[in-house]
Amino acid sequence: MLKPLFISTEEGLSRLKAVKNRNFDISSYEKQVREILNQVIEKGDQAIVEYTNRFDSPKIKLENILVSDEEIDQAYQKVSKEFIKSLKKSIEHVKDFHKKQLPNSWMITREDGSILGQLVRTVDAAGLYVPGGKGGSTPLCSSVVMNAIPAVIAGVKRIIMATPPNKDGEISPYLIVAAKEVGIHKIYKMGSAWAIFAMAYGTESIEKVDVIVGPGNIFVTIAKKMVSGRVGIDMIAGPSEILIIADKYANPCYIAADLLSQAEHDTMATAILLTESEDLANEVSKELSKQIEKLDRCEIAQKSLETNSALLIVEDIEQAVDIANQIAPEHLELMVKDPWQLIGKIKHAGAIFLGEYTPEPIGDYIAGANHVLPTMGTAKFSSALGVETFIKRSSIISYSKEAFFNDAEDVIRLANVEGLGAHANSISVRLEKNQN
């Protein structure tokens, strides 16, 4: 199990450096993904069916790749009323949060009659990717909620979802119900890179979208990277991360549980504790040993802790905050006596969780803030998935004759400095016409 390390020691500094400078080489997969792209562009629907048959389900045919109304009705019969109740609560909270993100169009008018403004418009169509997870046995309903609702709030008129079927050609009823409850219009039984390419380029039966969001494996990640620019994407996401800043008053049982909540995601996930208390760090280490044995995904969590995680003892909380800002974690928990005192000092984090009763899974499922967050230090320059992912802004410019004459000579002067004579001429011809 994790051994607490003093940050001032060579071993502690080495562990911190390894965590901060993580990098993943994806080049070995790119050739495979490029071939999938070529096949989807060339063969369209045929390629989608062939890849789905080969890797997911031999029962999928073109005529049943789209989830039918009958399958939707059956899905509602298979899930419990309690699940729907919890799902609706999550949806309500996420909607309330994201409604606050809606931007407005605006206009300003200058004294010379020029009008400047910004027109906010929604994209026409969005595609949501949802991983299958263990052959469809672990439906990621929270991904449906978090990725779809910002699009719904933004006003996207056509929202589709792609998720891989199981070997029997079926999708989890939980995913189907979640998709219908959030307002997704069509659900396709397709996964991996070919699903991303189908949504980005379109096929005979699948109309292309403008934005693609949602998590996935390395093939999905590379595919999203390849189509970025042709369509909008949410982000290029890495493995999950949690960093906890804790003082001597924090509960080691809670800290261990929260570290494991991320370590169980992936062997490449990162779980870090920064604390000024050696006693607390030792207690957390003991708790990790006890709690990990009870996990179904204990082997994954164990590998994550061994290779990508750390319990680090710092000089004080100020140093912990400084390190956290350098790492810019996806999830940052402030397990200190007064977490609100630290908020002003946090510069870089995907989401910040305050106090011992705000564990990270609260944010994953029910709080309302989006759980699609920047990883791998990208919180230094990017943000959580939100309504703005599905909108675009157009500038509005209207000059009166007076305004044009006020600025004309300045435009000509600046254009000539840049060597753009046609730009300058566009202004000059208007000046000349008005002087004659």
C-alpha positions as CSV (number, residue, x, y, z in Angstrom):
1,M,0.0,0.0,0.0
2,L,1.0,3.6,-0.4
3,K,3.8,4.7,2.0
4,P,3.6,8.4,3.2
5,L,6.6,10.4,1.9
6,F,7.9,13.8,3.0
7,I,7.9,16.2,0.1
8,S,11.3,17.4,1.1
9,T,13.0,14.0,0.6
10,E,14.4,12.8,-2.6
11,E,11.9,10.0,-2.8
12,G,9.0,12.4,-2.1
13,L,10.2,14.9,-4.7
14,S,10.7,12.1,-7.2
15,R,7.1,10.9,-6.7
16,L,5.7,14.4,-7.0
17,K,7.7,14.9,-10.2
18,A,6.4,11.7,-11.7
19,V,2.8,12.6,-11.0
20,K,3.1,16.2,-12.3
21,N,4.9,15.2,-15.5
22,R,2.7,12.2,-16.6
23,N,2.5,11.8,-20.3
24,F,1.0,9.1,-22.5
25,D,2.2,8.0,-25.9
26,I,-0.7,7.3,-28.2
27,S,1.2,7.2,-31.5
28,S,1.1,3.4,-31.6
29,Y,-2.7,3.5,-31.9
30,E,-3.0,6.3,-34.4
31,K,-2.4,4.1,-37.5
32,Q,-5.2,1.7,-36.5
33,V,-7.6,4.6,-35.9
34,R,-6.6,6.2,-39.2
35,E,-7.6,3.0,-41.0
36,I,-11.0,3.0,-39.3
37,L,-11.5,6.6,-40.4
38,N,-10.6,5.7,-44.0
39,Q,-13.1,2.8,-43.9
40,V,-15.9,4.9,-42.5
41,I,-15.4,7.6,-45.1
42,E,-15.2,5.0,-48.0
43,K,-17.9,2.5,-46.9
44,G,-20.2,4.5,-44.6
45,D,-22.9,2.4,-43.1
46,Q,-21.3,-0.8,-44.2
47,A,-18.1,0.0,-42.3
48,I,-20.1,0.8,-39.1
49,V,-21.9,-2.5,-39.3
50,E,-18.8,-4.5,-40.1
51,Y,-16.8,-3.0,-37.2
52,T,-19.7,-3.5,-34.8
53,N,-20.1,-7.1,-35.9
54,R,-16.4,-7.8,-35.4
55,F,-15.8,-6.1,-32.1
56,D,-19.2,-5.8,-30.3
57,S,-22.1,-7.8,-31.6
58,P,-22.5,-10.2,-34.6
59,K,-26.3,-9.6,-34.3
60,I,-26.2,-6.0,-35.4
61,K,-27.6,-5.2,-38.9
62,L,-28.1,-1.8,-40.5
63,E,-31.9,-2.1,-39.9
64,N,-31.5,-2.5,-36.1
65,I,-28.5,-0.1,-35.4
66,L,-31.0,2.6,-34.3
67,V,-32.8,1.9,-31.0
68,S,-36.5,1.4,-31.8
69,D,-39.5,2.8,-30.0
70,E,-40.3,-0.8,-28.9
71,E,-36.9,-1.1,-27.3
72,I,-37.4,2.2,-25.5
73,D,-40.8,0.9,-24.1
74,Q,-39.2,-2.3,-23.0
75,A,-36.3,-0.4,-21.3
76,Y,-38.8,1.5,-19.1
77,Q,-40.3,-1.9,-18.0
78,K,-36.9,-3.2,-17.0
79,V,-35.7,-0.4,-14.7
80,S,-37.0,0.3,-11.2
81,K,-39.1,3.3,-10.2
82,E,-36.4,4.1,-7.6
83,F,-33.8,4.4,-10.4
84,I,-36.0,6.7,-12.4
85,K,-36.6,8.8,-9.2
86,S,-32.9,9.2,-8.6
87,L,-32.2,9.9,-12.2
88,K,-34.8,12.6,-12.4
89,K,-33.3,14.2,-9.3
90,S,-29.9,14.2,-10.9
91,I,-31.3,15.7,-14.1
92,E,-33.1,18.4,-12.2
93,H,-30.0,19.5,-10.3
94,V,-27.8,19.5,-13.4
95,K,-30.4,21.5,-15.4
96,D,-30.6,24.1,-12.6
97,F,-26.8,24.5,-12.6
98,H,-26.4,24.8,-16.3
99,K,-29.2,27.2,-16.8
100,K,-27.0,29.8,-15.1
101,Q,-24.5,29.4,-17.9
102,L,-26.7,30.7,-20.7
103,P,-25.0,33.7,-22.4
104,N,-26.9,36.6,-23.9
105,S,-26.5,38.4,-27.2
106,W,-25.7,42.1,-26.8
107,M,-25.3,45.4,-28.7
108,I,-23.6,48.7,-28.0
109,T,-24.1,52.0,-30.0
110,R,-21.4,54.6,-30.2
111,E,-22.0,58.3,-30.5
112,D,-20.9,58.3,-34.2
113,G,-23.7,55.8,-35.1
114,S,-21.6,52.6,-35.3
115,I,-23.2,49.6,-33.7
116,L,-21.2,46.6,-32.4
117,G,-22.5,43.5,-30.8
118,Q,-22.4,39.8,-30.3
119,L,-25.0,37.3,-31.5
120,V,-25.1,34.0,-29.6
121,R,-26.3,31.0,-31.6
122,T,-26.6,27.3,-30.8
123,V,-25.1,24.6,-33.0
124,D,-27.6,22.6,-35.1
125,A,-26.7,19.1,-34.0
126,A,-24.6,17.4,-31.3
127,G,-23.4,13.8,-30.8
128,L,-22.9,12.2,-27.5
129,Y,-20.6,9.2,-27.0
130,V,-21.2,6.9,-24.0
131,P,-18.8,4.0,-23.3
132,G,-20.3,0.5,-23.0
133,G,-18.4,-0.5,-19.9
134,K,-17.7,-4.2,-19.4
135,G,-19.8,-5.3,-22.3
136,G,-22.7,-3.0,-21.3
137,S,-23.0,-4.4,-17.7
138,T,-21.9,-1.1,-16.1
139,P,-24.0,1.6,-17.8
140,L,-22.6,5.0,-17.4
141,C,-25.9,6.9,-16.9
142,S,-24.2,9.8,-15.3
143,S,-22.3,10.4,-18.6
144,V,-25.6,10.6,-20.4
145,V,-26.9,13.2,-18.0
146,M,-23.7,15.3,-17.8
147,N,-23.0,15.4,-21.6
148,A,-26.6,15.8,-22.9
149,I,-28.1,18.4,-20.5
150,P,-25.8,21.3,-21.4
151,A,-26.7,20.7,-25.1
152,V,-30.4,20.6,-24.2
153,I,-30.1,23.8,-22.1
154,A,-28.2,25.5,-25.0
155,G,-31.1,24.6,-27.3
156,V,-29.5,22.1,-29.7
157,K,-32.3,20.9,-32.0
158,R,-30.9,17.5,-32.8
159,I,-29.0,15.4,-30.2
160,I,-27.9,11.8,-31.0
161,M,-26.2,9.3,-28.8
162,A,-23.8,6.5,-29.8
163,T,-23.0,3.6,-27.4
164,P,-21.6,0.1,-28.2
165,P,-24.1,-2.8,-27.9
166,N,-23.4,-6.0,-26.0
167,K,-22.8,-9.3,-27.8
168,D,-26.6,-9.8,-28.1
169,G,-27.0,-6.5,-29.9
170,E,-28.6,-4.8,-26.9
171,I,-28.0,-1.6,-25.0
172,S,-28.5,-1.4,-21.3
173,P,-32.1,-0.3,-20.4
174,Y,-30.6,2.1,-17.9
175,L,-28.8,4.0,-20.7
176,I,-31.9,4.0,-22.9
177,V,-34.1,5.4,-20.1
178,A,-31.4,8.0,-19.2
179,A,-31.2,9.1,-22.8
180,K,-34.9,9.5,-23.2
181,E,-35.3,11.4,-19.9
182,V,-32.6,14.0,-20.8
183,G,-34.1,14.5,-24.3
184,I,-31.8,12.7,-26.7
185,H,-33.5,12.2,-30.0
186,K,-31.8,9.1,-31.5
187,I,-29.7,6.3,-30.0
188,Y,-27.3,4.4,-32.2
189,K,-25.8,1.0,-31.3
190,M,-22.2,1.7,-32.3
191,G,-19.0,2.3,-30.4
192,S,-15.3,3.1,-30.4
193,A,-13.7,5.2,-33.1
194,W,-16.1,4.3,-35.9
195,A,-19.0,5.8,-33.9
196,I,-17.0,9.1,-33.6
197,F,-16.2,9.1,-37.3
198,A,-19.9,8.3,-38.2
199,M,-21.1,11.3,-36.2
200,A,-18.3,13.6,-37.5
201,Y,-18.6,12.7,-41.2
202,G,-22.0,11.2,-41.5
203,T,-23.1,8.1,-43.4
204,E,-26.0,7.1,-45.5
205,S,-28.2,6.7,-42.5
206,I,-26.5,8.8,-39.8
207,E,-26.5,12.6,-40.3
208,K,-23.4,14.3,-39.2
209,V,-23.3,16.6,-36.2
210,D,-21.5,19.8,-35.3
211,V,-20.1,18.9,-31.9
212,I,-19.1,15.6,-30.3
213,V,-18.8,15.1,-26.6
214,G,-18.3,12.2,-24.2
215,P,-15.6,10.0,-22.7
216,G,-14.1,6.8,-24.1
217,N,-11.1,4.6,-24.4
218,I,-7.9,5.4,-26.2
219,F,-9.5,4.7,-29.7
220,V,-12.3,7.1,-28.9
221,T,-9.9,9.7,-27.6
222,I,-7.7,9.5,-30.8
223,A,-10.7,9.6,-33.0
224,K,-12.0,12.8,-31.3
225,K,-8.5,14.3,-31.7
226,M,-8.6,13.5,-35.4
227,V,-12.0,15.1,-36.1
228,S,-11.3,18.1,-33.9
229,G,-11.5,21.1,-36.3
230,R,-14.0,19.3,-38.6
231,V,-16.4,19.3,-35.6
232,G,-16.2,20.8,-32.2
233,I,-15.3,18.4,-29.3
234,D,-15.4,18.8,-25.6
235,M,-11.8,18.0,-24.7
236,I,-9.0,15.4,-25.1
237,A,-9.4,13.7,-21.7
238,G,-6.8,11.7,-19.8
239,P,-7.3,9.3,-16.8
240,S,-9.2,10.5,-13.8
241,E,-7.5,12.5,-11.1
242,I,-8.1,13.5,-7.5
243,L,-6.0,15.6,-5.2
244,I,-6.9,16.1,-1.5
245,I,-5.5,18.8,0.7
246,A,-6.0,17.8,4.3
247,D,-5.1,19.2,7.7
248,K,-4.7,17.4,11.0
249,Y,-8.4,17.6,11.7
250,A,-9.4,15.6,8.6
251,N,-11.0,12.1,8.8
252,P,-8.5,9.5,7.4
253,C,-11.4,7.1,6.7
254,Y,-13.1,9.7,4.4
255,I,-9.8,10.6,2.7
256,A,-9.0,7.0,1.9
257,A,-12.5,6.3,0.6
258,D,-12.3,9.4,-1.7
259,L,-8.8,8.5,-3.0
260,L,-10.1,5.0,-3.9
261,S,-13.2,6.4,-5.6
262,Q,-10.9,7.7,-8.3
263,A,-8.3,4.9,-8.2
264,E,-10.9,2.4,-9.1
265,H,-11.6,4.1,-12.4
266,D,-8.4,3.1,-14.2
267,T,-5.0,1.7,-13.5
268,M,-3.7,5.1,-14.9
269,A,-5.9,7.1,-12.5
270,T,-4.1,9.4,-10.0
271,A,-5.0,9.8,-6.3
272,I,-2.9,12.3,-4.3
273,L,-3.0,13.4,-0.7
274,L,-1.2,16.5,0.4
275,T,-1.1,17.0,4.2
276,E,1.0,18.7,6.8
277,S,0.2,15.9,9.3
278,E,2.5,12.8,9.3
279,D,0.0,11.1,11.7
280,L,-2.9,11.7,9.3
281,A,-0.9,10.3,6.3
282,N,-0.1,7.2,8.2
283,E,-3.7,6.7,9.2
284,V,-4.8,7.2,5.6
285,S,-2.3,4.5,4.5
286,K,-3.8,2.1,7.0
287,E,-7.3,2.9,5.9
288,L,-6.4,2.3,2.2
289,S,-5.2,-1.1,3.1
290,K,-8.5,-1.9,4.9
291,Q,-10.9,-0.4,2.4
292,I,-9.3,-1.6,-0.9
293,E,-9.9,-5.3,0.0
294,K,-13.7,-4.7,-0.1
295,L,-13.7,-3.2,-3.6
296,D,-14.9,-5.2,-6.6
297,R,-12.3,-3.3,-8.6
298,C,-9.5,-3.7,-6.1
299,E,-6.9,-4.9,-8.6
300,I,-7.4,-1.7,-10.7
301,A,-7.3,0.5,-7.6
302,Q,-4.2,-1.2,-6.3
303,K,-2.3,-0.7,-9.6
304,S,-3.4,2.9,-9.7
305,L,-2.1,3.5,-6.1
306,E,1.1,1.8,-6.8
307,T,2.0,3.5,-10.0
308,N,0.3,6.9,-10.2
309,S,-0.6,8.0,-6.7
310,A,1.1,9.5,-3.6
311,L,0.6,10.4,0.1
312,L,2.8,13.4,0.5
313,I,3.7,15.3,3.7
314,V,4.2,19.0,3.1
315,E,5.6,21.8,5.3
316,D,2.2,23.5,5.6
317,I,-1.1,24.0,3.9
318,E,0.3,27.0,1.9
319,Q,2.8,24.6,0.2
320,A,0.0,22.1,-0.4
321,V,-2.0,24.8,-2.2
322,D,1.0,25.8,-4.3
323,I,1.6,22.2,-5.4
324,A,-2.1,21.8,-6.2
325,N,-2.0,24.8,-8.4
326,Q,1.1,23.4,-10.2
327,I,-0.7,20.0,-10.8
328,A,-4.1,21.6,-11.7
329,P,-6.0,18.5,-10.8
330,E,-9.3,17.4,-12.3
331,H,-10.9,17.0,-8.8
332,L,-9.6,19.0,-5.8
333,E,-10.9,18.2,-2.3
334,L,-10.3,20.7,0.5
335,M,-10.5,18.5,3.6
336,V,-9.5,21.3,6.1
337,K,-11.2,22.9,9.1
338,D,-12.2,26.0,7.1
339,P,-12.1,25.2,3.4
340,W,-13.6,28.5,2.4
341,Q,-10.5,30.3,3.5
342,L,-8.5,28.5,0.8
343,I,-10.9,29.2,-2.2
344,G,-9.2,32.5,-3.1
345,K,-5.8,30.8,-3.3
346,I,-6.9,28.0,-5.7
347,K,-6.0,29.0,-9.2
348,H,-6.2,25.8,-11.2
349,A,-8.7,22.9,-10.7
350,G,-11.4,21.3,-12.7
351,A,-13.8,21.2,-9.8
352,I,-13.3,22.1,-6.1
353,F,-15.0,20.1,-3.3
354,L,-15.3,21.8,0.1
355,G,-15.4,20.0,3.4
356,E,-15.7,16.4,4.6
357,Y,-19.3,16.0,3.5
358,T,-18.6,16.9,-0.1
359,P,-16.9,13.9,-1.5
360,E,-16.1,13.8,-5.2
361,P,-18.8,11.3,-6.1
362,I,-21.4,13.9,-5.0
363,G,-20.2,15.9,-8.0
364,D,-20.2,12.8,-10.3
365,Y,-23.9,12.1,-9.9
366,I,-26.1,14.6,-8.1
367,A,-24.8,18.0,-7.1
368,G,-25.4,19.6,-10.5
369,A,-22.0,20.9,-11.6
370,N,-20.7,19.0,-14.6
371,H,-18.4,16.1,-14.1
372,V,-16.7,16.3,-17.5
373,L,-13.6,18.1,-16.4
374,P,-10.1,18.9,-17.7
375,T,-7.3,16.5,-16.8
376,M,-3.5,16.2,-17.2
377,G,-3.0,19.8,-16.0
378,T,-5.2,21.3,-18.7
379,A,-7.3,22.9,-15.9
380,K,-4.7,25.6,-16.2
381,F,-6.3,26.8,-19.4
382,S,-9.6,24.9,-19.9
383,S,-12.9,24.4,-18.1
384,A,-15.6,21.9,-17.5
385,L,-18.1,20.9,-20.2
386,G,-20.9,23.4,-20.2
387,V,-23.5,25.2,-22.2
388,E,-20.8,27.2,-24.0
389,T,-19.6,23.9,-25.6
390,F,-22.7,23.9,-27.8
391,I,-23.0,27.6,-28.7
392,K,-21.0,30.0,-30.9
393,R,-20.7,33.7,-31.0
394,S,-21.0,35.9,-34.1
395,S,-19.8,39.5,-34.1
396,I,-22.1,42.2,-35.4
397,I,-20.6,45.3,-36.9
398,S,-22.6,48.2,-38.4
399,Y,-20.9,51.5,-39.3
400,S,-22.7,54.7,-40.2
401,K,-21.2,57.0,-42.8
402,E,-19.9,59.3,-40.0
403,A,-18.3,56.4,-38.2
404,F,-16.6,55.2,-41.4
405,F,-15.0,58.5,-42.0
406,N,-13.8,58.7,-38.4
407,D,-11.9,55.5,-38.7
408,A,-11.0,55.3,-42.4
409,E,-7.5,56.9,-42.3
410,D,-6.5,54.7,-39.3
411,V,-7.5,51.5,-41.2
412,I,-5.6,52.6,-44.3
413,R,-2.5,53.3,-42.1
414,L,-2.6,50.0,-40.3
415,A,-3.3,48.0,-43.5
416,N,-0.4,49.6,-45.3
417,V,2.0,48.7,-42.4
418,E,1.0,45.1,-42.8
419,G,1.5,45.3,-46.6
420,L,-2.2,44.6,-47.4
421,G,-2.9,47.0,-50.2
422,A,-6.3,45.6,-51.1
423,H,-7.4,46.1,-47.5
424,A,-6.4,49.7,-47.7
425,N,-8.0,50.1,-51.1
426,S,-11.3,48.8,-49.8
427,I,-11.4,51.9,-47.6
428,S,-9.8,54.3,-50.1
429,V,-12.4,53.7,-52.9
430,R,-15.1,54.8,-50.5
431,L,-13.3,57.9,-49.5
432,E,-12.7,58.8,-53.2
433,K,-16.3,58.2,-54.2
434,N,-17.5,60.5,-51.4
435,Q,-15.0,63.3,-52.3
436,N,-16.2,63.5,-56.0
